[in-house]
């Protein structure tokens, strides 16, 4: 059974801002790598279909599949690199209290994916406002 990771998305208020930041800061074809200090002790469980769920302003809005977890460096310079799928999957907005670093997220506690077909049929102005409010 997969295990997920949850992390605050600092500096971005929406999924669109995260995507804009990514396109401005990454070279084409460059893998999406999240760097963090601690390597998860349960990394093998995360590699069995786990995802990184991102919290924007107190609400989980999206996830990315975890492709690899590697420890880079040694001793006090050791860091963890989590390689993520470039596809972002939107999930049902789910409130989450602030925390530092990252946490494990059990499958039973993870929000469901959103059907983007219905999302794309909404009028653009309404869809944008709902996204800003974290309701869609």
Phi and psi in radians as a Rosetta constraint file:
Dihedral C 1 N 2 CA 2 C 2 CIRCULARHARMONIC -1.229 0.35
Dihedral N 2 CA 2 C 2 N 3 CIRCULARHARMONIC 2.774 0.35
Dihedral C 2 N 3 CA 3 C 3 CIRCULARHARMONIC -2.188 0.35
Dihedral N 3 CA 3 C 3 N 4 CIRCULARHARMONIC 2.456 0.35
Dihedral C 3 N 4 CA 4 C 4 CIRCULARHARMONIC -1.878 0.35
Dihedral N 4 CA 4 C 4 N 5 CIRCULARHARMONIC 2.936 0.35
Dihedral C 4 N 5 CA 5 C 5 CIRCULARHARMONIC -2.109 0.35
Dihedral N 5 CA 5 C 5 N 6 CIRCULARHARMONIC 2.534 0.35
Dihedral C 5 N 6 CA 6 C 6 CIRCULARHARMONIC -2.208 0.35
Dihedral N 6 CA 6 C 6 N 7 CIRCULARHARMONIC 2.424 0.35
Dihedral C 6 N 7 CA 7 C 7 CIRCULARHARMONIC -2.586 0.35
Dihedral N 7 CA 7 C 7 N 8 CIRCULARHARMONIC 2.504 0.35
Dihedral C 7 N 8 CA 8 C 8 CIRCULARHARMONIC -1.215 0.35
Dihedral N 8 CA 8 C 8 N 9 CIRCULARHARMONIC 2.482 0.35
Dihedral C 8 N 9 CA 9 C 9 CIRCULARHARMONIC -1.780 0.35
Dihedral N 9 CA 9 C 9 N 10 CIRCULARHARMONIC 1.674 0.35
Dihedral C 9 N 10 CA 10 C 10 CIRCULARHARMONIC -1.538 0.35
Dihedral N 10 CA 10 C 10 N 11 CIRCULARHARMONIC 2.343 0.35
Dihedral C 10 N 11 CA 11 C 11 CIRCULARHARMONIC 1.690 0.35
Dihedral N 11 CA 11 C 11 N 12 CIRCULARHARMONIC -0.163 0.35
Dihedral C 11 N 12 CA 12 C 12 CIRCULARHARMONIC -2.221 0.35
Dihedral N 12 CA 12 C 12 N 13 CIRCULARHARMONIC 2.355 0.35
Dihedral C 12 N 13 CA 13 C 13 CIRCULARHARMONIC -1.694 0.35
Dihedral N 13 CA 13 C 13 N 14 CIRCULARHARMONIC -0.303 0.35
Dihedral C 13 N 14 CA 14 C 14 CIRCULARHARMONIC -2.435 0.35
Dihedral N 14 CA 14 C 14 N 15 CIRCULARHARMONIC 2.881 0.35
Dihedral C 14 N 15 CA 15 C 15 CIRCULARHARMONIC -1.118 0.35
Dihedral N 15 CA 15 C 15 N 16 CIRCULARHARMONIC -0.636 0.35
Dihedral C 15 N 16 CA 16 C 16 CIRCULARHARMONIC -1.077 0.35
Dihedral N 16 CA 16 C 16 N 17 CIRCULARHARMONIC -0.704 0.35
Dihedral C 16 N 17 CA 17 C 17 CIRCULARHARMONIC -1.113 0.35
Dihedral N 17 CA 17 C 17 N 18 CIRCULARHARMONIC -0.681 0.35
Dihedral C 17 N 18 CA 18 C 18 CIRCULARHARMONIC -1.075 0.35
Dihedral N 18 CA 18 C 18 N 19 CIRCULARHARMONIC -0.785 0.35
Dihedral C 18 N 19 CA 19 C 19 CIRCULARHARMONIC -1.137 0.35
Dihedral N 19 CA 19 C 19 N 20 CIRCULARHARMONIC -0.694 0.35
Dihedral C 19 N 20 CA 20 C 20 CIRCULARHARMONIC -1.108 0.35
Dihedral N 20 CA 20 C 20 N 21 CIRCULARHARMONIC -0.765 0.35
Dihedral C 20 N 21 CA 21 C 21 CIRCULARHARMONIC -1.061 0.35
Dihedral N 21 CA 21 C 21 N 22 CIRCULARHARMONIC -0.783 0.35
Dihedral C 21 N 22 CA 22 C 22 CIRCULARHARMONIC -1.063 0.35
Dihedral N 22 CA 22 C 22 N 23 CIRCULARHARMONIC -0.814 0.35
Dihedral C 22 N 23 CA 23 C 23 CIRCULARHARMONIC -1.172 0.35
Dihedral N 23 CA 23 C 23 N 24 CIRCULARHARMONIC -0.503 0.35
Dihedral C 23 N 24 CA 24 C 24 CIRCULARHARMONIC -1.410 0.35
Dihedral N 24 CA 24 C 24 N 25 CIRCULARHARMONIC -0.457 0.35
Dihedral C 24 N 25 CA 25 C 25 CIRCULARHARMONIC -1.853 0.35
Dihedral N 25 CA 25 C 25 N 26 CIRCULARHARMONIC -0.249 0.35
Dihedral C 25 N 26 CA 26 C 26 CIRCULARHARMONIC -1.935 0.35
Dihedral N 26 CA 26 C 26 N 27 CIRCULARHARMONIC 2.506 0.35
Dihedral C 26 N 27 CA 27 C 27 CIRCULARHARMONIC -1.297 0.35
Dihedral N 27 CA 27 C 27 N 28 CIRCULARHARMONIC 2.603 0.35
Dihedral C 27 N 28 CA 28 C 28 CIRCULARHARMONIC -0.990 0.35
Dihedral N 28 CA 28 C 28 N 29 CIRCULARHARMONIC 2.346 0.35
Dihedral C 28 N 29 CA 29 C 29 CIRCULARHARMONIC 1.446 0.35
Dihedral N 29 CA 29 C 29 N 30 CIRCULARHARMONIC -0.131 0.35
Dihedral C 29 N 30 CA 30 C 30 CIRCULARHARMONIC -1.240 0.35
Dihedral N 30 CA 30 C 30 N 31 CIRCULARHARMONIC 2.334 0.35
Dihedral C 30 N 31 CA 31 C 31 CIRCULARHARMONIC -1.157 0.35
Dihedral N 31 CA 31 C 31 N 32 CIRCULARHARMONIC 2.641 0.35
Dihedral C 31 N 32 CA 32 C 32 CIRCULARHARMONIC -1.502 0.35
Dihedral N 32 CA 32 C 32 N 33 CIRCULARHARMONIC 1.914 0.35
Dihedral C 32 N 33 CA 33 C 33 CIRCULARHARMONIC -2.080 0.35
Dihedral N 33 CA 33 C 33 N 34 CIRCULARHARMONIC 2.212 0.35
Dihedral C 33 N 34 CA 34 C 34 CIRCULARHARMONIC -1.707 0.35
Dihedral N 34 CA 34 C 34 N 35 CIRCULARHARMONIC 2.191 0.35
Dihedral C 34 N 35 CA 35 C 35 CIRCULARHARMONIC -1.841 0.35
Dihedral N 35 CA 35 C 35 N 36 CIRCULARHARMONIC 2.354 0.35
Dihedral C 35 N 36 CA 36 C 36 CIRCULARHARMONIC -2.546 0.35
Dihedral N 36 CA 36 C 36 N 37 CIRCULARHARMONIC 2.883 0.35
Dihedral C 36 N 37 CA 37 C 37 CIRCULARHARMONIC -1.322 0.35
Dihedral N 37 CA 37 C 37 N 38 CIRCULARHARMONIC -0.768 0.35
Dihedral C 37 N 38 CA 38 C 38 CIRCULARHARMONIC -1.769 0.35
Dihedral N 38 CA 38 C 38 N 39 CIRCULARHARMONIC 2.327 0.35
Dihedral C 38 N 39 CA 39 C 39 CIRCULARHARMONIC -1.455 0.35
Dihedral N 39 CA 39 C 39 N 40 CIRCULARHARMONIC 2.270 0.35
Dihedral C 39 N 40 CA 40 C 40 CIRCULARHARMONIC -1.089 0.35
Dihedral N 40 CA 40 C 40 N 41 CIRCULARHARMONIC 2.353 0.35
Dihedral C 40 N 41 CA 41 C 41 CIRCULARHARMONIC -1.229 0.35
Dihedral N 41 CA 41 C 41 N 42 CIRCULARHARMONIC -0.408 0.35
Dihedral C 41 N 42 CA 42 C 42 CIRCULARHARMONIC -1.823 0.35
Dihedral N 42 CA 42 C 42 N 43 CIRCULARHARMONIC 0.614 0.35
Dihedral C 42 N 43 CA 43 C 43 CIRCULARHARMONIC -1.014 0.35
Dihedral N 43 CA 43 C 43 N 44 CIRCULARHARMONIC -0.682 0.35
Dihedral C 43 N 44 CA 44 C 44 CIRCULARHARMONIC -1.023 0.35
Dihedral N 44 CA 44 C 44 N 45 CIRCULARHARMONIC -0.667 0.35
Dihedral C 44 N 45 CA 45 C 45 CIRCULARHARMONIC -1.166 0.35
Dihedral N 45 CA 45 C 45 N 46 CIRCULARHARMONIC -0.611 0.35
Dihedral C 45 N 46 CA 46 C 46 CIRCULARHARMONIC -1.230 0.35
Dihedral N 46 CA 46 C 46 N 47 CIRCULARHARMONIC -0.539 0.35
Dihedral C 46 N 47 CA 47 C 47 CIRCULARHARMONIC -1.354 0.35
Dihedral N 47 CA 47 C 47 N 48 CIRCULARHARMONIC -0.117 0.35
Dihedral C 47 N 48 CA 48 C 48 CIRCULARHARMONIC -1.634 0.35
Dihedral N 48 CA 48 C 48 N 49 CIRCULARHARMONIC 0.816 0.35
Dihedral C 48 N 49 CA 49 C 49 CIRCULARHARMONIC 1.713 0.35
Dihedral N 49 CA 49 C 49 N 50 CIRCULARHARMONIC 0.228 0.35
Dihedral C 49 N 50 CA 50 C 50 CIRCULARHARMONIC -1.349 0.35
Dihedral N 50 CA 50 C 50 N 51 CIRCULARHARMONIC 2.825 0.35
Dihedral C 50 N 51 CA 51 C 51 CIRCULARHARMONIC -2.305 0.35
Dihedral N 51 CA 51 C 51 N 52 CIRCULARHARMONIC 2.778 0.35
Dihedral C 51 N 52 CA 52 C 52 CIRCULARHARMONIC -1.669 0.35
Dihedral N 52 CA 52 C 52 N 53 CIRCULARHARMONIC 2.076 0.35
Dihedral C 52 N 53 CA 53 C 53 CIRCULARHARMONIC -1.690 0.35
Dihedral N 53 CA 53 C 53 N 54 CIRCULARHARMONIC 2.316 0.35
Dihedral C 53 N 54 CA 54 C 54 CIRCULARHARMONIC -1.870 0.35
Dihedral N 54 CA 54 C 54 N 55 CIRCULARHARMONIC 2.374 0.35
Dihedral C 54 N 55 CA 55 C 55 CIRCULARHARMONIC -1.834 0.35
Dihedral N 55 CA 55 C 55 N 56 CIRCULARHARMONIC 2.129 0.35
Dihedral C 55 N 56 CA 56 C 56 CIRCULARHARMONIC -1.966 0.35
Dihedral N 56 CA 56 C 56 N 57 CIRCULARHARMONIC 2.049 0.35
Dihedral C 56 N 57 CA 57 C 57 CIRCULARHARMONIC 0.843 0.35
Dihedral N 57 CA 57 C 57 N 58 CIRCULARHARMONIC 0.805 0.35
Dihedral C 57 N 58 CA 58 C 58 CIRCULARHARMONIC 1.469 0.35
Dihedral N 58 CA 58 C 58 N 59 CIRCULARHARMONIC 0.167 0.35
Dihedral C 58 N 59 CA 59 C 59 CIRCULARHARMONIC -2.376 0.35
Dihedral N 59 CA 59 C 59 N 60 CIRCULARHARMONIC 2.266 0.35
Dihedral C 59 N 60 CA 60 C 60 CIRCULARHARMONIC -1.283 0.35
Dihedral N 60 CA 60 C 60 N 61 CIRCULARHARMONIC 2.194 0.35
Dihedral C 60 N 61 CA 61 C 61 CIRCULARHARMONIC -2.129 0.35
Dihedral N 61 CA 61 C 61 N 62 CIRCULARHARMONIC -0.366 0.35
Dihedral C 61 N 62 CA 62 C 62 CIRCULARHARMONIC -2.729 0.35
Dihedral N 62 CA 62 C 62 N 63 CIRCULARHARMONIC 2.990 0.35
Dihedral C 62 N 63 CA 63 C 63 CIRCULARHARMONIC -2.540 0.35
Dihedral N 63 CA 63 C 63 N 64 CIRCULARHARMONIC 2.776 0.35
Dihedral C 63 N 64 CA 64 C 64 CIRCULARHARMONIC -2.375 0.35
Dihedral N 64 CA 64 C 64 N 65 CIRCULARHARMONIC 2.412 0.35
Dihedral C 64 N 65 CA 65 C 65 CIRCULARHARMONIC -1.176 0.35
Dihedral N 65 CA 65 C 65 N 66 CIRCULARHARMONIC 2.418 0.35
Dihedral C 65 N 66 CA 66 C 66 CIRCULARHARMONIC -1.501 0.35
Dihedral N 66 CA 66 C 66 N 67 CIRCULARHARMONIC 2.158 0.35
Dihedral C 66 N 67 CA 67 C 67 CIRCULARHARMONIC -1.732 0.35
Dihedral N 67 CA 67 C 67 N 68 CIRCULARHARMONIC -0.603 0.35
Dihedral C 67 N 68 CA 68 C 68 CIRCULARHARMONIC -2.738 0.35
Dihedral N 68 CA 68 C 68 N 69 CIRCULARHARMONIC 2.639 0.35
Dihedral C 68 N 69 CA 69 C 69 CIRCULARHARMONIC -2.324 0.35
Dihedral N 69 CA 69 C 69 N 70 CIRCULARHARMONIC 2.079 0.35
Dihedral C 69 N 70 CA 70 C 70 CIRCULARHARMONIC -2.268 0.35
Dihedral N 70 CA 70 C 70 N 71 CIRCULARHARMONIC 2.488 0.35
Dihedral C 70 N 71 CA 71 C 71 CIRCULARHARMONIC -1.655 0.35
Dihedral N 71 CA 71 C 71 N 72 CIRCULARHARMONIC 2.244 0.35
Dihedral C 71 N 72 CA 72 C 72 CIRCULARHARMONIC -2.043 0.35
Dihedral N 72 CA 72 C 72 N 73 CIRCULARHARMONIC 2.318 0.35
Dihedral C 72 N 73 CA 73 C 73 CIRCULARHARMONIC 1.508 0.35
Dihedral N 73 CA 73 C 73 N 74 CIRCULARHARMONIC 3.137 0.35
Dihedral C 73 N 74 CA 74 C 74 CIRCULARHARMONIC -2.399 0.35
Dihedral N 74 CA 74 C 74 N 75 CIRCULARHARMONIC 2.754 0.35
Dihedral C 74 N 75 CA 75 C 75 CIRCULARHARMONIC 1.052 0.35
Dihedral N 75 CA 75 C 75 N 76 CIRCULARHARMONIC -2.364 0.35
Dihedral C 75 N 76 CA 76 C 76 CIRCULARHARMONIC -1.204 0.35
Dihedral N 76 CA 76 C 76 N 77 CIRCULARHARMONIC -0.296 0.35
Dihedral C 76 N 77 CA 77 C 77 CIRCULARHARMONIC -1.605 0.35
Dihedral N 77 CA 77 C 77 N 78 CIRCULARHARMONIC 0.020 0.35
Dihedral C 77 N 78 CA 78 C 78 CIRCULARHARMONIC -1.178 0.35
Dihedral N 78 CA 78 C 78 N 79 CIRCULARHARMONIC 2.400 0.35
Dihedral C 78 N 79 CA 79 C 79 CIRCULARHARMONIC -2.405 0.35
Dihedral N 79 CA 79 C 79 N 80 CIRCULARHARMONIC 2.856 0.35
Dihedral C 79 N 80 CA 80 C 80 CIRCULARHARMONIC -1.933 0.35
Dihedral N 80 CA 80 C 80 N 81 CIRCULARHARMONIC 2.389 0.35
Dihedral C 80 N 81 CA 81 C 81 CIRCULARHARMONIC -2.077 0.35
Dihedral N 81 CA 81 C 81 N 82 CIRCULARHARMONIC 2.121 0.35
Dihedral C 81 N 82 CA 82 C 82 CIRCULARHARMONIC -1.865 0.35
Dihedral N 82 CA 82 C 82 N 83 CIRCULARHARMONIC 1.978 0.35
Dihedral C 82 N 83 CA 83 C 83 CIRCULARHARMONIC -1.507 0.35
Dihedral N 83 CA 83 C 83 N 84 CIRCULARHARMONIC 2.255 0.35
Dihedral C 83 N 84 CA 84 C 84 CIRCULARHARMONIC -2.014 0.35
Dihedral N 84 CA 84 C 84 N 85 CIRCULARHARMONIC 2.652 0.35
Dihedral C 84 N 85 CA 85 C 85 CIRCULARHARMONIC -1.149 0.35
Dihedral N 85 CA 85 C 85 N 86 CIRCULARHARMONIC 2.517 0.35
Dihedral C 85 N 86 CA 86 C 86 CIRCULARHARMONIC -1.288 0.35
Dihedral N 86 CA 86 C 86 N 87 CIRCULARHARMONIC -0.312 0.35
Dihedral C 86 N 87 CA 87 C 87 CIRCULARHARMONIC -1.356 0.35
Dihedral N 87 CA 87 C 87 N 88 CIRCULARHARMONIC 2.250 0.35
Dihedral C 87 N 88 CA 88 C 88 CIRCULARHARMONIC -1.776 0.35
Dihedral N 88 CA 88 C 88 N 89 CIRCULARHARMONIC 2.213 0.35
Dihedral C 88 N 89 CA 89 C 89 CIRCULARHARMONIC -1.855 0.35
Dihedral N 89 CA 89 C 89 N 90 CIRCULARHARMONIC 2.140 0.35
Dihedral C 89 N 90 CA 90 C 90 CIRCULARHARMONIC -1.352 0.35
Dihedral N 90 CA 90 C 90 N 91 CIRCULARHARMONIC 2.513 0.35
Dihedral C 90 N 91 CA 91 C 91 CIRCULARHARMONIC -2.167 0.35
Dihedral N 91 CA 91 C 91 N 92 CIRCULARHARMONIC 2.870 0.35
Dihedral C 91 N 92 CA 92 C 92 CIRCULARHARMONIC -1.037 0.35
Dihedral N 92 CA 92 C 92 N 93 CIRCULARHARMONIC 2.224 0.35
Dihedral C 92 N 93 CA 93 C 93 CIRCULARHARMONIC -0.970 0.35
Dihedral N 93 CA 93 C 93 N 94 CIRCULARHARMONIC 2.275 0.35
Dihedral C 93 N 94 CA 94 C 94 CIRCULARHARMONIC -2.386 0.35
Dihedral N 94 CA 94 C 94 N 95 CIRCULARHARMONIC 2.081 0.35
Dihedral C 94 N 95 CA 95 C 95 CIRCULARHARMONIC -1.114 0.35
Dihedral N 95 CA 95 C 95 N 96 CIRCULARHARMONIC 2.550 0.35
Dihedral C 95 N 96 CA 96 C 96 CIRCULARHARMONIC -2.603 0.35
Dihedral N 96 CA 96 C 96 N 97 CIRCULARHARMONIC 2.296 0.35
Dihedral C 96 N 97 CA 97 C 97 CIRCULARHARMONIC -1.199 0.35
Dihedral N 97 CA 97 C 97 N 98 CIRCULARHARMONIC 2.710 0.35
Dihedral C 97 N 98 CA 98 C 98 CIRCULARHARMONIC -1.165 0.35
Dihedral N 98 CA 98 C 98 N 99 CIRCULARHARMONIC 2.595 0.35
Dihedral C 98 N 99 CA 99 C 99 CIRCULARHARMONIC -2.696 0.35
Dihedral N 99 CA 99 C 99 N 100 CIRCULARHARMONIC 2.936 0.35
Dihedral C 99 N 100 CA 100 C 100 CIRCULARHARMONIC -1.819 0.35
Dihedral N 100 CA 100 C 100 N 101 CIRCULARHARMONIC 2.616 0.35
Dihedral C 100 N 101 CA 101 C 101 CIRCULARHARMONIC 1.257 0.35
Dihedral N 101 CA 101 C 101 N 102 CIRCULARHARMONIC -2.358 0.35
Dihedral C 101 N 102 CA 102 C 102 CIRCULARHARMONIC -2.340 0.35
Dihedral N 102 CA 102 C 102 N 103 CIRCULARHARMONIC 2.899 0.35
Dihedral C 102 N 103 CA 103 C 103 CIRCULARHARMONIC -2.402 0.35
Dihedral N 103 CA 103 C 103 N 104 CIRCULARHARMONIC 2.774 0.35
Dihedral C 103 N 104 CA 104 C 104 CIRCULARHARMONIC -1.315 0.35
Dihedral N 104 CA 104 C 104 N 105 CIRCULARHARMONIC 2.625 0.35
Dihedral C 104 N 105 CA 105 C 105 CIRCULARHARMONIC -2.341 0.35
Dihedral N 105 CA 105 C 105 N 106 CIRCULARHARMONIC 2.019 0.35
Dihedral C 105 N 106 CA 106 C 106 CIRCULARHARMONIC -1.225 0.35
Dihedral N 106 CA 106 C 106 N 107 CIRCULARHARMONIC 2.648 0.35
Dihedral C 106 N 107 CA 107 C 107 CIRCULARHARMONIC -0.969 0.35
Dihedral N 107 CA 107 C 107 N 108 CIRCULARHARMONIC -0.726 0.35
Dihedral C 107 N 108 CA 108 C 108 CIRCULARHARMONIC -1.123 0.35
Dihedral N 108 CA 108 C 108 N 109 CIRCULARHARMONIC -0.388 0.35
Dihedral C 108 N 109 CA 109 C 109 CIRCULARHARMONIC -1.725 0.35
Dihedral N 109 CA 109 C 109 N 110 CIRCULARHARMONIC -0.089 0.35
Dihedral C 109 N 110 CA 110 C 110 CIRCULARHARMONIC -1.391 0.35
Dihedral N 110 CA 110 C 110 N 111 CIRCULARHARMONIC 2.418 0.35
Dihedral C 110 N 111 CA 111 C 111 CIRCULARHARMONIC -1.221 0.35
Dihedral N 111 CA 111 C 111 N 112 CIRCULARHARMONIC 2.702 0.35
Dihedral C 111 N 112 CA 112 C 112 CIRCULARHARMONIC -1.316 0.35
Dihedral N 112 CA 112 C 112 N 113 CIRCULARHARMONIC 2.663 0.35
Dihedral C 112 N 113 CA 113 C 113 CIRCULARHARMONIC -1.183 0.35
Dihedral N 113 CA 113 C 113 N 114 CIRCULARHARMONIC 2.642 0.35
Dihedral C 113 N 114 CA 114 C 114 CIRCULARHARMONIC -1.626 0.35
Dihedral N 114 CA 114 C 114 N 115 CIRCULARHARMONIC 2.466 0.35
Dihedral C 114 N 115 CA 115 C 115 CIRCULARHARMONIC -1.322 0.35
Dihedral N 115 CA 115 C 115 N 116 CIRCULARHARMONIC 1.802 0.35
Dihedral C 115 N 116 CA 116 C 116 CIRCULARHARMONIC -1.219 0.35
Dihedral N 116 CA 116 C 116 N 117 CIRCULARHARMONIC -0.295 0.35
Dihedral C 116 N 117 CA 117 C 117 CIRCULARHARMONIC -1.053 0.35
Dihedral N 117 CA 117 C 117 N 118 CIRCULARHARMONIC -0.812 0.35
Dihedral C 117 N 118 CA 118 C 118 CIRCULARHARMONIC -1.177 0.35
Dihedral N 118 CA 118 C 118 N 119 CIRCULARHARMONIC -0.634 0.35
Dihedral C 118 N 119 CA 119 C 119 CIRCULARHARMONIC -1.078 0.35
Dihedral N 119 CA 119 C 119 N 120 CIRCULARHARMONIC -0.753 0.35
Dihedral C 119 N 120 CA 120 C 120 CIRCULARHARMONIC -1.258 0.35
Dihedral N 120 CA 120 C 120 N 121 CIRCULARHARMONIC -0.297 0.35
Dihedral C 120 N 121 CA 121 C 121 CIRCULARHARMONIC -1.485 0.35
Dihedral N 121 CA 121 C 121 N 122 CIRCULARHARMONIC -0.245 0.35
Dihedral C 121 N 122 CA 122 C 122 CIRCULARHARMONIC -1.248 0.35
Dihedral N 122 CA 122 C 122 N 123 CIRCULARHARMONIC 2.616 0.35
Dihedral C 122 N 123 CA 123 C 123 CIRCULARHARMONIC -1.005 0.35
Dihedral N 123 CA 123 C 123 N 124 CIRCULARHARMONIC 2.400 0.35
Dihedral C 123 N 124 CA 124 C 124 CIRCULARHARMONIC -0.930 0.35
Dihedral N 124 CA 124 C 124 N 125 CIRCULARHARMONIC -0.720 0.35
Dihedral C 124 N 125 CA 125 C 125 CIRCULARHARMONIC -1.138 0.35
Dihedral N 125 CA 125 C 125 N 126 CIRCULARHARMONIC -0.728 0.35
Dihedral C 125 N 126 CA 126 C 126 CIRCULARHARMONIC -1.170 0.35
Dihedral N 126 CA 126 C 126 N 127 CIRCULARHARMONIC -0.774 0.35
Dihedral C 126 N 127 CA 127 C 127 CIRCULARHARMONIC -1.054 0.35
Dihedral N 127 CA 127 C 127 N 128 CIRCULARHARMONIC -0.744 0.35
Dihedral C 127 N 128 CA 128 C 128 CIRCULARHARMONIC -1.113 0.35
Dihedral N 128 CA 128 C 128 N 129 CIRCULARHARMONIC -0.758 0.35
Dihedral C 128 N 129 CA 129 C 129 CIRCULARHARMONIC -1.133 0.35
Dihedral N 129 CA 129 C 129 N 130 CIRCULARHARMONIC -0.729 0.35
Dihedral C 129 N 130 CA 130 C 130 CIRCULARHARMONIC -1.113 0.35
Dihedral N 130 CA 130 C 130 N 131 CIRCULARHARMONIC -0.669 0.35
Dihedral C 130 N 131 CA 131 C 131 CIRCULARHARMONIC -1.131 0.35
Dihedral N 131 CA 131 C 131 N 132 CIRCULARHARMONIC -0.763 0.35
Dihedral C 131 N 132 CA 132 C 132 CIRCULARHARMONIC -1.061 0.35
Dihedral N 132 CA 132 C 132 N 133 CIRCULARHARMONIC -0.609 0.35
Dihedral C 132 N 133 CA 133 C 133 CIRCULARHARMONIC -1.427 0.35
Dihedral N 133 CA 133 C 133 N 134 CIRCULARHARMONIC -0.153 0.35
Dihedral C 133 N 134 CA 134 C 134 CIRCULARHARMONIC 1.344 0.35
Dihedral N 134 CA 134 C 134 N 135 CIRCULARHARMONIC 0.309 0.35
Dihedral C 134 N 135 CA 135 C 135 CIRCULARHARMONIC -1.647 0.35
Dihedral N 135 CA 135 C 135 N 136 CIRCULARHARMONIC -0.113 0.35
